[in-house]
Amino acid sequence: MADEAIEPDATAPNPRTRLMNEVAEQMDAIESDFGSDYEIGRVITIVEVTGPDGNVGLRVRAGQYPWIALGMLEFAKKSLEATMRG
């Protein structure tokens, strides 16, 4: 599932709408897990972008010091690995 390529779809929303939908889904999941009493702290976004020539790039945006972003990414990596182990 995670390795599946995303097929182009003529009916899919434009890239901006797609990204906004992803963020909305994340907010729904946060509200489901934390209710209405929470604060959003630091945010990191990682987006895979495929250009018209087929080249793939990553856009990473982290609005904090690099060492904080790296710590958050390391924690996220360990969390995903733990989830995959079951």
Secondary structure, DSSP 8 states (H G I E B T S, - for coil): -TT------TTS--HHHHHHHHHHHHHHHHHHHHTT-------EEEEEEE-TTS-EEEEEEE-S-HHHHHHHHHHHHHHHHHHHH-
